[in-house]
Amino acid sequence: MKSRLPAIAAVFLVLTSLLPITAPAQAQSAPQITLVHPALSAVQLGSGAPNVISVSVSSPGSTITSAEYQFLFGEPATTMVATEVFAQQPGLSVVPEPTAGVGATADNTAIPQGVPQDSIVEMVIWGTVTGVNSATGEWRIGTPPVLVYESQSTNRQGNPAVGDAVRVQAVRTLAPGPIVASVVSRLAGGVSTTAPTIDVSFLVNGTVQSVQTPVQSAGIKVGGTTWTMGTAAFRTDAPSSPAFIDQGVGPNSAVTMRFTTATAGGAINTALEISAQETANLTPVHPNPVANSELSPLDLPAGAWRQSEIAGVVSGANANGEWLIGTPPVAVYEHAATQFSGSRLPTVGDEVRILANRTAAPGPLVAARIDFRRGGPLAQAPASVSSTLLFNGTVQATGADTWTVGGASFAVSEADIRSGVGMGSAVTVEFTSAGPLPPDEARWAPLALDPATGRRSAVLSVPAVNADRAGTLFLRASNAQQQVTTTVLAASLLAVPAAAPAAPTNLSAASGPQVTVTWTDNSTNEASFKLQRSSDSFATYTELAILPANTQGFTDTTVTQGTTYFYRIVAVNGAGSTMSTPASVTIPSPQPQATPTTQPQQSQPQPTAAPAPTATPIPAPTVIPQAQVVPVPVKAGETLAIIQPDTEGKVELEDRTVITVPPLALGATAQMKARAVPEVELPKPLTRGKVTKAVEIEVFDDKGGKIESVEIRLPITIEVPLSADDLAAIGDDPNNVELHRYDEGLGVWVKLASELDLSKKVVRAQLRHLSLFAVVVPAPVAQVQPTPTAAPPSAGGQVPGASAWLVALVVGLGILLFGYRLLRGAREPIKKD
């Protein structure tokens, strides 16, 4: 039997290696992210207090690599969005009289609600001149025409005439009235010194399967007009950019869809244009094109490509079909059939407009068309009108995000504020009304995995506001296949309430291996609950958790047997907090196990038996996470753990030091190695106290290369156990224990903020850097020892105690020889008679 074990082990290993091949593949699907708290029906946050957000995330067939959230709240309804602030323009509130007098036609375009009464409307009108009446100073721009009137102060630039493209800067009163031109500029080709502007969109080919109109009734509209191609859906009537749709295109048509990524509505992509199907040429003639490295979103439909419009001045061109536009240059490349428009090819210094294609992945920009831009005559087209608003007032208050001018509030985070303007300045504010907020790519924050519930959560510290705000909650999850799901939910931020929440009652704690804490929630306006615990009647306490509003129970899994704990629950909102009556519970100590009585052996004749085979251990197959991690060699006394970015990781040393890495703390798979360091190996002694323990933490990438500078996105927790001697030195003062980090760059020890947890007998700290750490307690006070009296030598000149030492040595050698004989006898086969 013994000879067969290696063969069995080999078969076992072969079968184990085949399992991943023969196991059925699980279907992959996009991540699913669902809000658990706050409730979906009323996503509300209380201002001025911590709030808890919790979601459930799954991705069948793949692993979740990230889960993120962001709340975006608007300003109060009366706030406008500033675009520019400059020195006050005299007489701005008076619109000049048009030269046409009372015969001028009024513009009836509605003005948004909440605009200050002293405002005027400023308009910038781009289009083609379709008519001019010199006698009345009336200009007609576009078809159907927008009517603009000259005044005595109107400035003409470039002598525009019928057929020319023009830019008209004009003003109008809030009440319906004529549009009066300040400047009428003729647009012509020429050299521009500005950097190029790039408007990005995407295209995909497919067949239209269905067109669905929105569901709407009085006061409600669900969705919009949606076109479906394969598994992708596109909204064609987005208010900000409705799609231009070719005639005759509809269900069952083969089309090219031009679109941008989703703004509101999650998976719905916003269509900009639908045209007869076209094909992108992505092969440049240049032998060594430079790739455009701007990343595309992860949730593009399969087969999509990217299209860009580049406008600017040619700063370089060569015979290999490479064009450099603007400074710094954007590189664009010709392909075999690139189209050119104009009477001649553009040269350096000419202004051009280029329509270019690129793969969804980074790659060269390949020009489909290069237009030489020059003046008219141009074909007639409807005028394009964009409006802003102007307001005069004195700056009354300034802040990082909001200014108050003349009693009106303006968000200024995106505003161009001229130098010399500040508190007390008389200013003109150019602004627009506030609109819906898109997600902010710089505002995403991670949701950490909670091992107890399997959900992902975060605690938000929300600033206090004095009026409710409407806003949006965005949730986003990604998986290992780079599939992304975004969920958008309406939300509101509640003003600080008038009173603190009612105190929780009926707090109870039931013991067991864990402690179950329950209470009665008596309030309707709490933002969250804080659960606190103590083992000394709250002389010192630990905040166990911040819990969502409406919670009425919690399980404490961090208790120690034989310890009495005191709990209290605190209801919190922006107005204050209230506390329950404490409850206590004692965790029973483990019962000692009865030692079985050993019966004396009777000398009985034993049947002869064949020797028992020695079992050959079957080596377990090495499991390497994600099948590409090259493990770092580990020496005696070192501990190594593979840390995946989307799950919690732990490194536990032999002395019970624990390093906990929360999900998303590291951006990629890493290997963390830790070891206890003797005091003699410390690079520099500490100036005070006694070092009781030192730990070195190193991080390696998945290929085994050491990472010298680790980016830590969320704090990593270290818990170092304390011995009985440590606790005696610390006493009742938590300041008697310190955790220090060695800064290799400065060559000094840096004290960290730490927490003493007497219930677990550990010192705990949050780490933002990984290096060498040392725990320091007060040095023991030197005791004055009495001088010992010399004892008279014993008979034979032996030193007292030497005979005891010799006896112990002889007994120890005897035990070793006896054990060796027993071991040797056990290994010899039993001889048959």
HELIX and SHEET records of a PDB file:
HELIX    1   1 LYS A    2  ARG A    4  5                                   3    
HELIX    2   2 LEU A    5  THR A   22  1                                  18    
HELIX    3   3 GLY A  101  GLY A  103  5                                   3    
HELIX    4   4 PRO A  625  ALA A  627  5                                   3    
HELIX    5   5 GLU A  679  GLU A  681  5                                   3    
HELIX    6   6 ALA A  724  ILE A  730  1                                   7    
HELIX    7   7 PRO A  734  ASN A  736  5                                   3    
HELIX    8   8 ALA A  795  GLY A  797  5                                   3    
HELIX    9   9 ALA A  802  ARG A  827  1                                  26    
SHEET    1   A 4 GLN A  32  HIS A  37  0                                        
SHEET    2   A 4 PRO A  50  SER A  58 -1                                        
SHEET    3   A 4 ARG A 456  SER A 461 -1                                        
SHEET    4   A 4 ALA A 448  LEU A 449 -1                                        
SHEET    1   B 5 GLN A  44  GLY A  46  0                                        
SHEET    2   B 5 VAL A 484  LEU A 494  1                                        
SHEET    3   B 5 ARG A 469  ASN A 479 -1                                        
SHEET    4   B 5 ILE A  64  PHE A  73 -1                                        
SHEET    5   B 5 ALA A 445  PRO A 446 -1                                        
SHEET    1   C 8 VAL A 146  TYR A 149  0                                        
SHEET    2   C 8 GLU A 138  ILE A 141 -1                                        
SHEET    3   C 8 ILE A 120  ASN A 133 -1                                        
SHEET    4   C 8 SER A 384  ALA A 397 -1                                        
SHEET    5   C 8 THR A 402  VAL A 405 -1                                        
SHEET    6   C 8 ALA A 408  ALA A 411 -1                                        
SHEET    7   C 8 MET A  80  ALA A  87  1                                        
SHEET    8   C 8 ASP A 416  ILE A 417  1                                        
SHEET    1   D 6 VAL A 146  TYR A 149  0                                        
SHEET    2   D 6 GLU A 138  ILE A 141 -1                                        
SHEET    3   D 6 ILE A 120  ASN A 133 -1                                        
SHEET    4   D 6 ALA A 165  THR A 173 -1                                        
SHEET    5   D 6 VAL A 180  ARG A 186 -1                                        
SHEET    6   D 6 ASN A 155  GLN A 157  1                                        
SHEET    1   E 5 VAL A 146  TYR A 149  0                                        
SHEET    2   E 5 GLU A 138  ILE A 141 -1                                        
SHEET    3   E 5 ILE A 120  ASN A 133 -1                                        
SHEET    4   E 5 SER A 384  ALA A 397 -1                                        
SHEET    5   E 5 ALA A 426  SER A 433 -1                                        
SHEET    1   F11 SER A 210  GLN A 212  0                                        
SHEET    2   F11 THR A 226  MET A 229 -1                                        
SHEET    3   F11 ALA A 232  ARG A 235 -1                                        
SHEET    4   F11 ASN A 269  ALA A 276  1                                        
SHEET    5   F11 ALA A 254  THR A 260 -1                                        
SHEET    6   F11 THR A 197  THR A 207 -1                                        
SHEET    7   F11 TRP A 305  ALA A 317 -1                                        
SHEET    8   F11 GLU A 322  ILE A 325 -1                                        
SHEET    9   F11 VAL A 330  TYR A 333 -1                                        
SHEET   10   F11 LEU A 365  PHE A 372  1                                        
SHEET   11   F11 GLN A 339  SER A 341  1                                        
SHEET    1   G 8 SER A 210  GLN A 212  0                                        
SHEET    2   G 8 THR A 226  MET A 229 -1                                        
SHEET    3   G 8 ALA A 232  ARG A 235 -1                                        
SHEET    4   G 8 ASN A 269  ALA A 276  1                                        
SHEET    5   G 8 ALA A 254  THR A 260 -1                                        
SHEET    6   G 8 THR A 197  THR A 207 -1                                        
SHEET    7   G 8 TRP A 305  ALA A 317 -1                                        
SHEET    8   G 8 GLU A 351  THR A 359 -1                                        
SHEET    1   H 5 SER A 210  GLN A 212  0                                        
SHEET    2   H 5 THR A 226  MET A 229 -1                                        
SHEET    3   H 5 ALA A 232  ARG A 235 -1                                        
SHEET    4   H 5 ASN A 269  ALA A 276  1                                        
SHEET    5   H 5 PHE A 244  ILE A 245  1                                        
SHEET    1   I 2 VAL A 215  SER A 217  0                                        
SHEET    2   I 2 ILE A 220  VAL A 222 -1                                        
SHEET    1   J 3 THR A 505  ALA A 510  0                                        
SHEET    2   J 3 VAL A 515  THR A 520 -1                                        
SHEET    3   J 3 GLY A 553  ASP A 556 -1                                        
SHEET    1   K 4 THR A 542  PRO A 548  0                                        
SHEET    2   K 4 SER A 528  SER A 534 -1                                        
SHEET    3   K 4 THR A 564  ASN A 573 -1                                        
SHEET    4   K 4 GLY A 576  MET A 579 -1                                        
SHEET    1   L 4 THR A 542  PRO A 548  0                                        
SHEET    2   L 4 SER A 528  SER A 534 -1                                        
SHEET    3   L 4 THR A 564  ASN A 573 -1                                        
SHEET    4   L 4 ALA A 583  THR A 586 -1                                        
SHEET    1   M 6 GLU A 638  ILE A 643  0                                        
SHEET    2   M 6 ALA A 670  ALA A 676 -1                                        
SHEET    3   M 6 LYS A 690  ASP A 701 -1                                        
SHEET    4   M 6 LEU A 772  VAL A 777 -1                                        
SHEET    5   M 6 GLU A 738  ASP A 743 -1                                        
SHEET    6   M 6 VAL A 748  LEU A 752 -1                                        
SHEET    1   N 5 GLY A 649  GLU A 652  0                                        
SHEET    2   N 5 VAL A 658  VAL A 661 -1                                        
SHEET    3   N 5 ILE A 716  PRO A 721 -1                                        
SHEET    4   N 5 VAL A 762  LEU A 767 -1                                        
SHEET    5   N 5 SER A 754  ASP A 757 -1                                        
END                                                                             
